[in-house]
Amino acid sequence: MFEKVLVSNCLADSPCCLVTSKYSWLSNIECIMKAQALHDICQSTYMRSKKTIEVNLTNSIVKALREEVVDTNC
Protein backbone atom coordinates (compact mmCIF):
# COMPACT_ATOMS: atom_id res chain seq x y z
CA MET A 1 0.00 0.00 0.00
CA PHE A 2 0.99 3.60 -0.50
CA GLU A 3 1.41 6.06 2.30
CA LYS A 4 0.74 9.03 0.03
CA VAL A 5 0.53 10.22 -3.57
CA LEU A 6 2.37 13.35 -4.69
CA VAL A 7 2.61 15.39 -7.86
CA SER A 8 6.22 15.13 -8.98
CA ASN A 9 8.35 18.03 -10.16
CA CYS A 10 11.34 15.76 -10.87
CA LEU A 11 9.95 13.31 -13.43
CA ALA A 12 10.51 14.21 -17.08
CA ASP A 13 9.48 11.19 -19.20
CA SER A 14 7.98 8.63 -16.81
CA PRO A 15 4.29 8.75 -15.89
CA CYS A 16 5.02 7.86 -12.26
CA CYS A 17 7.56 6.38 -9.87
CA LEU A 18 7.52 4.58 -6.55
CA VAL A 19 9.68 6.08 -3.80
CA THR A 20 10.58 4.75 -0.35
CA SER A 21 12.06 6.64 2.56
CA LYS A 22 15.81 6.98 2.89
CA TYR A 23 16.26 4.37 5.63
CA SER A 24 13.54 1.88 4.69
CA TRP A 25 13.91 -1.68 3.39
CA LEU A 26 14.25 -2.13 -0.34
CA SER A 27 11.39 -4.03 -1.98
CA ASN A 28 13.74 -6.90 -2.91
CA ILE A 29 14.78 -7.30 0.73
CA GLU A 30 11.10 -7.27 1.77
CA CYS A 31 10.40 -10.16 -0.63
CA ILE A 32 13.40 -12.11 0.61
CA MET A 33 12.39 -11.65 4.23
CA LYS A 34 8.80 -12.74 3.49
CA ALA A 35 10.06 -15.92 1.84
CA GLN A 36 12.15 -16.99 4.84
CA ALA A 37 11.15 -20.29 6.46
CA LEU A 38 10.86 -18.74 9.92
CA HIS A 39 8.74 -15.85 8.73
CA ASP A 40 6.82 -14.25 11.60
CA ILE A 41 3.65 -12.28 10.85
CA CYS A 42 4.45 -9.81 13.66
CA GLN A 43 7.81 -8.96 12.13
CA SER A 44 6.34 -8.19 8.72
CA THR A 45 4.75 -4.97 9.97
CA TYR A 46 8.06 -3.32 10.81
CA MET A 47 9.70 -4.62 7.62
CA ARG A 48 7.19 -2.95 5.29
CA SER A 49 8.55 0.29 3.94
CA LYS A 50 6.32 3.31 3.57
CA LYS A 51 5.91 3.95 -0.11
CA THR A 52 5.04 7.17 -1.90
CA ILE A 53 3.91 7.27 -5.51
CA GLU A 54 4.91 10.36 -7.46
CA VAL A 55 2.81 11.21 -10.53
CA ASN A 56 3.94 13.28 -13.52
CA LEU A 57 0.88 15.28 -14.58
CA THR A 58 2.54 16.40 -17.83
CA ASN A 59 2.95 12.84 -19.14
CA SER A 60 0.68 11.88 -22.07
CA ILE A 61 -0.43 8.63 -20.39
CA VAL A 62 -1.49 10.42 -17.21
CA LYS A 63 -3.26 13.11 -19.27
CA ALA A 64 -5.20 10.43 -21.21
CA LEU A 65 -6.20 8.65 -17.99
CA ARG A 66 -7.35 11.92 -16.47
CA GLU A 67 -9.49 12.68 -19.53
CA GLU A 68 -11.09 9.23 -19.29
CA VAL A 69 -11.96 9.78 -15.64
CA VAL A 70 -13.41 13.22 -16.34
CA ASP A 71 -15.46 11.87 -19.27
CA THR A 72 -16.94 9.01 -17.23
CA ASN A 73 -17.85 11.28 -14.30
CA CYS A 74 -19.92 13.71 -16.43
N, CA, C and O atoms as a Tinker XYZ file with bonds, in Angstrom:
   296  protein
     1  N      0.823000   -1.177000    0.000000    73     2
     2  CA     0.000000    0.000000    0.000000    64     1     3
     3  C      0.874000    1.249000    0.000000    63     2     4     5
     4  O      2.039000    1.217000    0.396000    81     3
     5  N      0.291000    2.326000   -0.445000    73     3     6
     6  CA     0.989000    3.598000   -0.504000    64     5     7
     7  C      0.653000    4.428000    0.730000    63     6     8     9
     8  O     -0.475000    4.416000    1.225000    81     7
     9  N      1.648000    5.136000    1.204000    73     7    10
    10  CA     1.409000    6.057000    2.301000    64     9    11
    11  C      0.781000    7.339000    1.777000    63    10    12    13
    12  O     -0.126000    7.900000    2.393000    81    11
    13  N      1.286000    7.804000    0.607000    73    11    14
    14  CA     0.737000    9.027000    0.028000    64    13    15
    15  C      1.033000    9.079000   -1.469000    63    14    16    17
    16  O      1.864000    8.331000   -1.985000    81    15
    17  N      0.338000    9.974000   -2.143000    73    15    18
    18  CA     0.529000   10.224000   -3.569000    64    17    19
    19  C      0.863000   11.697000   -3.727000    63    18    20    21
    20  O      0.180000   12.561000   -3.178000    81    19
    21  N      1.926000   11.978000   -4.488000    73    19    22
    22  CA     2.371000   13.349000   -4.689000    64    21    23
    23  C      2.486000   13.670000   -6.171000    63    22    24    25
    24  O      2.720000   12.780000   -6.988000    81    23
    25  N      2.323000   14.926000   -6.513000    73    23    26
    26  CA     2.606000   15.395000   -7.863000    64    25    27
    27  C      4.106000   15.656000   -7.917000    63    26    28    29
    28  O      4.647000   16.397000   -7.097000    81    27
    29  N      4.773000   15.039000   -8.893000    73    27    30
    30  CA     6.222000   15.132000   -8.980000    64    29    31
    31  C      6.666000   16.314000   -9.821000    63    30    32    33
    32  O      6.067000   16.611000  -10.855000    81    31
    33  N      7.707000   16.979000   -9.378000    73    31    34
    34  CA     8.350000   18.033000  -10.156000    64    33    35
    35  C      9.646000   17.529000  -10.774000    63    34    36    37
    36  O     10.277000   18.242000  -11.554000    81    35
    37  N     10.052000   16.301000  -10.434000    73    35    38
    38  CA    11.336000   15.760000  -10.874000    64    37    39
    39  C     11.227000   14.882000  -12.116000    63    38    40    41
    40  O     12.180000   14.789000  -12.889000    81    39
    41  N     10.085000   14.240000  -12.315000    73    39    42
    42  CA     9.953000   13.310000  -13.435000    64    41    43
    43  C      9.844000   14.061000  -14.748000    63    42    44    45
    44  O      9.131000   15.060000  -14.842000    81    43
    45  N     10.559000   13.577000  -15.773000    73    43    46
    46  CA    10.508000   14.215000  -17.083000    64    45    47
    47  C      9.736000   13.355000  -18.084000    63    46    48    49
    48  O      8.830000   13.852000  -18.753000    81    47
    49  N     10.087000   12.065000  -18.193000    73    47    50
    50  CA     9.481000   11.195000  -19.202000    64    49    51
    51  C      8.522000   10.159000  -18.619000    63    50    52    53
    52  O      7.547000    9.788000  -19.272000    81    51
    53  N      8.782000    9.698000  -17.422000    73    51    54
    54  CA     7.983000    8.630000  -16.813000    64    53    55
    55  C      6.638000    9.154000  -16.320000    63    54    56    57
    56  O      6.544000   10.295000  -15.868000    81    55
    57  N      5.594000    8.324000  -16.406000    73    55    58
    58  CA     4.291000    8.751000  -15.892000    64    57    59
    59  C      4.244000    8.794000  -14.363000    63    58    60    61
    60  O      3.545000    9.621000  -13.777000    81    59
    61  N      5.002000    7.886000  -13.719000    73    59    62
    62  CA     5.021000    7.862000  -12.257000    64    61    63
    63  C      6.233000    7.079000  -11.765000    63    62    64    65
    64  O      6.910000    6.410000  -12.545000    81    63
    65  N      6.495000    7.168000  -10.482000    73    63    66
    66  CA     7.557000    6.376000   -9.869000    64    65    67
    67  C      7.178000    6.079000   -8.426000    63    66    68    69
    68  O      6.396000    6.799000   -7.805000    81    67
    69  N      7.750000    5.011000   -7.917000    73    67    70
    70  CA     7.515000    4.583000   -6.547000    64    69    71
    71  C      8.757000    4.914000   -5.736000    63    70    72    73
    72  O      9.870000    4.558000   -6.122000    81    71
    73  N      8.566000    5.594000   -4.613000    73    71    74
    74  CA     9.677000    6.076000   -3.801000    64    73    75
    75  C      9.500000    5.544000   -2.383000    63    74    76    77
    76  O      8.385000    5.499000   -1.864000    81    75
    77  N     10.606000    5.143000   -1.762000    73    75    78
    78  CA    10.583000    4.752000   -0.352000    64    77    79
    79  C     11.428000    5.741000    0.430000    63    78    80    81
    80  O     12.193000    6.513000   -0.146000    81    79
    81  N     11.283000    5.710000    1.737000    73    79    82
    82  CA    12.057000    6.635000    2.562000    64    81    83
    83  C     13.535000    6.244000    2.551000    63    82    84    85
    84  O     13.890000    5.133000    2.158000    81    83
    85  N     14.368000    7.147000    2.976000    73    83    86
    86  CA    15.812000    6.981000    2.890000    64    85    87
    87  C     16.317000    5.752000    3.647000    63    86    88    89
    88  O     17.233000    5.078000    3.175000    81    87
    89  N     15.747000    5.452000    4.795000    73    87    90
    90  CA    16.256000    4.366000    5.628000    64    89    91
    91  C     15.349000    3.141000    5.646000    63    90    92    93
    92  O     15.465000    2.307000    6.544000    81    91
    93  N     14.456000    3.018000    4.679000    73    91    94
    94  CA    13.540000    1.877000    4.686000    64    93    95
    95  C     14.143000    0.688000    3.932000    63    94    96    97
    96  O     15.153000    0.816000    3.240000    81    95
    97  N     13.495000   -0.470000    4.087000    73    95    98
    98  CA    13.909000   -1.682000    3.393000    64    97    99
    99  C     13.649000   -1.520000    1.900000    63    98   100   101
   100  O     12.670000   -0.889000    1.500000    81    99
   101  N     14.509000   -2.080000    1.094000    73    99   102
   102  CA    14.255000   -2.133000   -0.344000    64   101   103
   103  C     13.205000   -3.197000   -0.614000    63   102   104   105
   104  O     13.074000   -4.138000    0.170000    81   103
   105  N     12.465000   -3.076000   -1.685000    73   103   106
   106  CA    11.395000   -4.030000   -1.977000    64   105   107
   107  C     11.938000   -5.439000   -2.181000    63   106   108   109
   108  O     11.268000   -6.409000   -1.827000    81   107
   109  N     13.145000   -5.575000   -2.747000    73   107   110
   110  CA    13.740000   -6.905000   -2.910000    64   109   111
   111  C     14.018000   -7.550000   -1.560000    63   110   112   113
   112  O     13.789000   -8.747000   -1.387000    81   111
   113  N     14.504000   -6.779000   -0.615000    73   111   114
   114  CA    14.776000   -7.300000    0.728000    64   113   115
   115  C     13.467000   -7.697000    1.408000    63   114   116   117
   116  O     13.419000   -8.710000    2.105000    81   115
   117  N     12.405000   -6.913000    1.213000    73   115   118
   118  CA    11.098000   -7.267000    1.774000    64   117   119
   119  C     10.649000   -8.634000    1.258000    63   118   120   121
   120  O     10.175000   -9.465000    2.033000    81   119
   121  N     10.796000   -8.870000   -0.047000    73   119   122
   122  CA    10.401000  -10.163000   -0.632000    64   121   123
   123  C     11.234000  -11.311000   -0.084000    63   122   124   125
   124  O     10.712000  -12.389000    0.199000    81   123
   125  N     12.521000  -11.075000    0.065000    73   123   126
   126  CA    13.403000  -12.115000    0.611000    64   125   127
   127  C     13.009000  -12.438000    2.046000    63   126   128   129
   128  O     12.942000  -13.608000    2.423000    81   127
   129  N     12.751000  -11.426000    2.838000    73   127   130
   130  CA    12.392000  -11.652000    4.235000    64   129   131
   131  C     11.037000  -12.354000    4.355000    63   130   132   133
   132  O     10.851000  -13.171000    5.257000    81   131
   133  N     10.091000  -12.051000    3.464000    73   131   134
   134  CA     8.797000  -12.739000    3.489000    64   133   135
   135  C      8.929000  -14.203000    3.145000    63   134   136   137
   136  O      8.161000  -15.026000    3.643000    81   135
   137  N      9.891000  -14.544000    2.302000    73   135   138
   138  CA    10.064000  -15.915000    1.839000    64   137   139
   139  C     10.840000  -16.789000    2.825000    63   138   140   141
   140  O     10.955000  -17.995000    2.608000    81   139
   141  N     11.362000  -16.225000    3.877000    73   139   142
   142  CA    12.147000  -16.992000    4.840000    64   141   143
   143  C     11.281000  -18.048000    5.526000    63   142   144   145
   144  O     10.090000  -17.831000    5.752000    81   143
   145  N     11.875000  -19.172000    5.849000    73   143   146
   146  CA    11.153000  -20.292000    6.462000    64   145   147
   147  C     10.598000  -19.918000    7.833000    63   146   148   149
   148  O      9.521000  -20.385000    8.204000    81   147
   149  N     11.292000  -19.109000    8.572000    73   147   150
   150  CA    10.862000  -18.737000    9.920000    64   149   151
   151  C     10.160000  -17.387000    9.920000    63   150   152   153
   152  O     10.286000  -16.608000   10.865000    81   151
   153  N      9.434000  -17.124000    8.871000    73   151   154
   154  CA     8.744000  -15.846000    8.729000    64   153   155
   155  C      7.696000  -15.691000    9.828000    63   154   156   157
   156  O      6.861000  -16.571000   10.038000    81   155
   157  N      7.754000  -14.560000   10.523000    73   155   158
   158  CA     6.819000  -14.249000   11.601000    64   157   159
   159  C      5.919000  -13.109000   11.153000    63   158   160   161
   160  O      6.403000  -12.073000   10.697000    81   159
   161  N      4.627000  -13.294000   11.278000    73   159   162
   162  CA     3.649000  -12.281000   10.853000    64   161   163
   163  C      3.857000  -10.974000   11.606000    63   162   164   165
   164  O      3.658000   -9.907000   11.027000    81   163
   165  N      4.248000  -11.019000   12.866000    73   163   166
   166  CA     4.453000   -9.809000   13.664000    64   165   167
   167  C      5.637000   -9.003000   13.152000    63   166   168   169
   168  O      5.632000   -7.775000   13.238000    81   167
   169  N      6.637000   -9.669000   12.628000    73   167   170
   170  CA     7.811000   -8.964000   12.130000    64   169   171
   171  C      7.549000   -8.277000   10.796000    63   170   172   173
   172  O      8.238000   -7.318000   10.448000    81   171
   173  N      6.569000   -8.752000   10.055000    73   171   174
   174  CA     6.339000   -8.193000    8.720000    64   173   175
   175  C      5.852000   -6.749000    8.777000    63   174   176   177
   176  O      6.027000   -6.004000    7.813000    81   175
   177  N      5.244000   -6.342000    9.887000    73   175   178
   178  CA     4.753000   -4.970000    9.972000    64   177   179
   179  C      5.893000   -3.958000   10.042000    63   178   180   181
   180  O      5.793000   -2.883000    9.451000    81   179
   181  N      6.957000   -4.274000   10.742000    73   179   182
   182  CA     8.061000   -3.319000   10.812000    64   181   183
   183  C      8.941000   -3.386000    9.566000    63   182   184   185
   184  O      9.678000   -2.441000    9.286000    81   183
   185  N      8.876000   -4.483000    8.815000    73   183   186
   186  CA     9.702000   -4.623000    7.622000    64   185   187
   187  C      9.106000   -3.922000    6.408000    63   186   188   189
   188  O      9.823000   -3.653000    5.444000    81   187
   189  N      7.819000   -3.622000    6.433000    73   187   190
   190  CA     7.195000   -2.949000    5.294000    64   189   191
   191  C      7.629000   -1.495000    5.237000    63   190   192   193
   192  O      7.500000   -0.753000    6.211000    81   191
   193  N      8.141000   -1.104000    4.091000    73   191   194
   194  CA     8.547000    0.290000    3.941000    64   193   195
   195  C      7.336000    1.136000    3.561000    63   194   196   197
   196  O      6.387000    0.649000    2.947000    81   195
   197  N      7.388000    2.377000    3.928000    73   195   198
   198  CA     6.317000    3.305000    3.574000    64   197   199
   199  C      6.622000    3.843000    2.182000    63   198   200   201
   200  O      7.669000    4.446000    1.945000    81   199
   201  N      5.693000    3.613000    1.276000    73   199   202
   202  CA     5.911000    3.955000   -0.114000    64   201   203
   203  C      5.094000    5.178000   -0.516000    63   202   204   205
   204  O      3.957000    5.362000   -0.081000    81   203
   205  N      5.697000    5.996000   -1.346000    73   203   206
   206  CA     5.039000    7.166000   -1.900000    64   205   207
   207  C      5.059000    7.018000   -3.415000    63   206   208   209
   208  O      6.090000    6.679000   -3.997000    81   207
   209  N      3.927000    7.272000   -4.051000    73   207   210
   210  CA     3.907000    7.271000   -5.506000    64   209   211
   211  C      3.899000    8.719000   -5.968000    63   210   212   213
   212  O      3.095000    9.533000   -5.513000    81   211
   213  N      4.821000    9.022000   -6.892000    73   211   214
   214  CA     4.910000   10.356000   -7.457000    64   213   215
   215  C      4.382000   10.293000   -8.889000    63   214   216   217
   216  O      4.788000    9.429000   -9.666000    81   215
   217  N      3.479000   11.208000   -9.237000    73   215   218
   218  CA     2.813000   11.206000  -10.531000    64   217   219
   219  C      3.248000   12.433000  -11.327000    63   218   220   221
   220  O      3.301000   13.546000  -10.805000    81   219
   221  N      3.557000   12.202000  -12.605000    73   219   222
   222  CA     3.937000   13.278000  -13.517000    64   221   223
   223  C      2.698000   13.700000  -14.297000    63   222   224   225
   224  O      2.275000   12.994000  -15.213000    81   223
   225  N      2.119000   14.829000  -13.951000    73   223   226
   226  CA     0.879000   15.278000  -14.581000    64   225   227
   227  C      1.059000   15.735000  -16.022000    63   226   228   229
   228  O      0.073000   15.884000  -16.744000    81   227
   229  N      2.293000   15.962000  -16.454000    73   227   230
   230  CA     2.537000   16.398000  -17.829000    64   229   231
   231  C      2.732000   15.233000  -18.795000    63   230   232   233
   232  O      2.844000   15.450000  -20.002000    81   231
   233  N      2.775000   14.010000  -18.290000    73   231   234
   234  CA     2.950000   12.842000  -19.138000    64   233   235
   235  C      1.682000   12.548000  -19.932000    63   234   236   237
   236  O      0.575000   12.710000  -19.419000    81   235
   237  N      1.840000   12.115000  -21.189000    73   235   238
   238  CA     0.682000   11.876000  -22.067000    64   237   239
   239  C     -0.209000   10.741000  -21.556000    63   238   240   241
   240  O     -1.426000   10.792000  -21.733000    81   239
   241  N      0.366000    9.738000  -20.939000    73   239   242
   242  CA    -0.431000    8.626000  -20.393000    64   241   243
   243  C     -1.313000    9.117000  -19.253000    63   242   244   245
   244  O     -2.500000    8.793000  -19.196000    81   243
   245  N     -0.738000    9.894000  -18.352000    73   243   246
   246  CA    -1.494000   10.422000  -17.215000    64   245   247
   247  C     -2.576000   11.384000  -17.704000    63   246   248   249
   248  O     -3.687000   11.386000  -17.173000    81   247
   249  N     -2.261000   12.199000  -18.709000    73   247   250
   250  CA    -3.262000   13.109000  -19.274000    64   249   251
   251  C     -4.435000   12.341000  -19.866000    63   250   252   253
   252  O     -5.589000   12.723000  -19.670000    81   251
   253  N     -4.144000   11.241000  -20.602000    73   251   254
   254  CA    -5.204000   10.433000  -21.209000    64   253   255
   255  C     -6.066000    9.766000  -20.146000    63   254   256   257
   256  O     -7.288000    9.709000  -20.283000    81   255
   257  N     -5.439000    9.262000  -19.089000    73   255   258
   258  CA    -6.198000    8.649000  -17.990000    64   257   259
   259  C     -7.090000    9.673000  -17.299000    63   258   260   261
   260  O     -8.232000    9.380000  -16.945000    81   259
   261  N     -6.560000   10.866000  -17.115000    73   259   262
   262  CA    -7.347000   11.916000  -16.468000    64   261   263
   263  C     -8.564000   12.293000  -17.316000    63   262   264   265
   264  O     -9.655000   12.499000  -16.784000    81   263
   265  N     -8.374000   12.380000  -18.626000    73   263   266
   266  CA    -9.490000   12.684000  -19.525000    64   265   267
   267  C    -10.558000   11.603000  -19.473000    63   266   268   269
   268  O    -11.752000   11.903000  -19.506000    81   267
   269  N    -10.133000   10.343000  -19.393000    73   267   270
   270  CA   -11.094000    9.233000  -19.292000    64   269   271
   271  C    -11.926000    9.325000  -18.016000    63   270   272   273
   272  O    -13.135000    9.096000  -18.029000    81   271
   273  N    -11.255000    9.665000  -16.914000    73   271   274
   274  CA   -11.961000    9.785000  -15.637000    64   273   275
   275  C    -12.947000   10.942000  -15.681000    63   274   276   277
   276  O    -14.080000   10.813000  -15.217000    81   275
   277  N    -12.528000   12.059000  -16.231000    73   275   278
   278  CA   -13.410000   13.225000  -16.337000    64   277   279
   279  C    -14.594000   12.916000  -17.226000    63   278   280   281
   280  O    -15.718000   13.306000  -16.908000    81   279
   281  N    -14.370000   12.217000  -18.345000    73   279   282
   282  CA   -15.462000   11.870000  -19.270000    64   281   283
   283  C    -16.471000   10.922000  -18.645000    63   282   284   285
   284  O    -17.668000   11.049000  -18.899000    81   283
   285  N    -16.019000    9.978000  -17.835000    73   283   286
   286  CA   -16.936000    9.012000  -17.230000    64   285   287
   287  C    -17.719000    9.614000  -16.063000    63   286   288   289
   288  O    -18.807000    9.136000  -15.742000    81   287
   289  N    -17.182000   10.654000  -15.425000    73   287   290
   290  CA   -17.852000   11.282000  -14.297000    64   289   291
   291  C    -18.938000   12.257000  -14.726000    63   290   292   293
   292  O    -19.801000   12.592000  -13.914000    81   291
   293  N    -18.929000   12.724000  -15.969000    73   291   294
   294  CA   -19.922000   13.713000  -16.430000    64   293   295
   295  C    -21.213000   13.095000  -16.856000    63   294   296
   296  O    -22.132000   13.805000  -17.264000    81   295
